Amino acid sequence: MPTTPDVPRPPVPLNQAIAQAGTTAAQLAAQLGVSEVTVARYSSGVREPPVTLALRLAALLGVPVTDIDWAHRRPKD
């Protein structure tokens, strides 16, 4: 039976990656040494983290940094 190549998954928004990891923005903020507001800004797409912080964040979430959509913008109500 022939195998099919793995289809890459699209990146997920940071807030979704946080939920999938079973953690909270507050817990991540404490582990990263930043404020919860900072993590909220990254989650909402208002700001993107510096590369070093993005790598640490992804590691804490247990996902490759490329699996997170860092520029995700929440739709306006």
C-alpha positions as CSV (number, residue, x, y, z in Angstrom):
1,M,0.0,0.0,0.0
2,P,1.6,3.3,-1.0
3,T,2.1,5.9,1.6
4,T,1.1,9.5,1.2
5,P,3.3,12.3,2.3
6,D,2.5,14.1,5.6
7,V,0.4,17.1,4.9
8,P,1.6,20.0,7.0
9,R,-0.8,21.4,9.4
10,P,-1.5,25.2,9.2
11,P,-0.2,27.2,12.1
12,V,-2.6,27.8,14.9
13,P,-3.2,31.1,16.8
14,L,-1.2,31.4,20.0
15,N,-4.3,31.5,22.2
16,Q,-5.4,28.2,20.6
17,A,-1.9,26.7,21.2
18,I,-2.1,27.8,24.8
19,A,-5.5,26.1,25.3
20,Q,-4.3,22.9,23.5
21,A,-1.3,22.8,25.9
22,G,-3.7,22.9,28.9
23,T,-2.1,26.0,30.4
24,T,-3.1,29.6,30.8
25,A,-1.6,33.0,29.8
26,A,-1.0,33.7,33.5
27,Q,1.0,30.5,33.9
28,L,3.0,31.2,30.7
29,A,3.7,34.7,31.8
30,A,5.1,33.5,35.1
31,Q,7.3,30.9,33.4
32,L,8.6,33.5,30.9
33,G,9.1,36.3,33.4
34,V,6.7,38.7,31.5
35,S,3.4,40.2,32.5
36,E,0.1,38.5,31.7
37,V,-0.8,41.6,29.6
38,T,2.3,40.9,27.4
39,V,1.2,37.3,26.8
40,A,-2.3,38.6,26.0
41,R,-0.9,41.0,23.5
42,Y,1.0,38.2,21.8
43,S,-2.2,36.0,21.8
44,S,-4.4,38.7,20.3
45,G,-1.8,39.6,17.6
46,V,-1.3,43.1,18.8
47,R,2.4,42.4,19.3
48,E,4.7,39.6,18.1
49,P,7.3,38.3,20.6
50,P,11.0,38.6,20.0
51,V,12.5,35.5,18.4
52,T,14.1,34.3,21.6
53,L,10.9,34.6,23.6
54,A,8.9,33.0,20.8
55,L,11.3,30.0,20.9
56,R,10.9,29.7,24.7
57,L,7.1,30.1,24.5
58,A,6.8,27.4,21.8
59,A,9.0,25.1,23.9
60,L,6.9,25.6,27.0
61,L,3.8,24.8,24.9
62,G,5.5,21.7,23.5
63,V,5.1,22.7,19.8
64,P,7.5,23.8,17.1
65,V,7.7,27.5,16.8
66,T,6.6,27.2,13.2
67,D,3.3,25.7,14.4
68,I,2.1,29.0,15.9
69,D,0.5,31.7,13.9
70,W,2.3,34.7,15.5
71,A,0.5,37.3,13.4
72,H,-3.0,36.1,14.1
73,R,-5.5,38.9,14.4
74,R,-8.8,38.3,16.1
75,P,-11.8,39.4,14.0
76,K,-13.4,42.6,15.2
77,D,-17.0,42.2,16.6
